[in-house]
Amino acid sequence: MSWLQTKEGPLVVGLGNPLMGDDGIGVTIARDLRFRRSIDAPVIEAGTPGFGLIELLPDERSVVFIDAVDGGRTPGSVFWGDPDEIGVEALRRSLHQVTLADVMELLQAPGVRPDIKIIGIQPDKIGAGLDLSEALEDRLPEIVATTETMLKDSLSVGGWCDEDDR
């Protein structure tokens, strides 16, 4: 059984601040996935909920966060992993007042943390502005399609892969 195969399926959560350029990519992708209804899972646009994120997490359920994550890759690269694989330092490089890493630390208590995966999108520019950087905007259809494929593959066969592995 896949880590995502639970009786209710995963919760897909788009994170980020759309007022800060590429930091809003997670919300942008979640909005697109919700609009297209292309995956068999609930999708929410959480924005920057801080510690309120904990209240969004369902009990005994899988969660996939989609967020801008500085993994030192080419802007627009899509990659996945669990919080330990991505690394606390990468998750701390965020404009969110309370970072995803802070929330992960609180969820370390036994019986509290659901299964969590993160789909990270390498940002190019994070700063005040409503628009994504040119690097992400130019690749947006590809970024959404790669994210969608990762989610669909995981729901059907339980396998994850980076876009580089395709």
Secondary structure, 3 states (H helix, E strand, C coil): CCCCCCCCCCEEEEECCCCEHHHHHHHHHHHHHHHHCCCCCCEEEEECCHHHHHHHCCCCCCEEEEEECCCCCCCCCEEEECHHHHCHHHHHCCCCCCCHHHHHHHCCCCCCCCCEEEEEECCCCCCCECCCCHHHHHHHHHHHHHHHHHHHHHHHHCCCCCHHHC
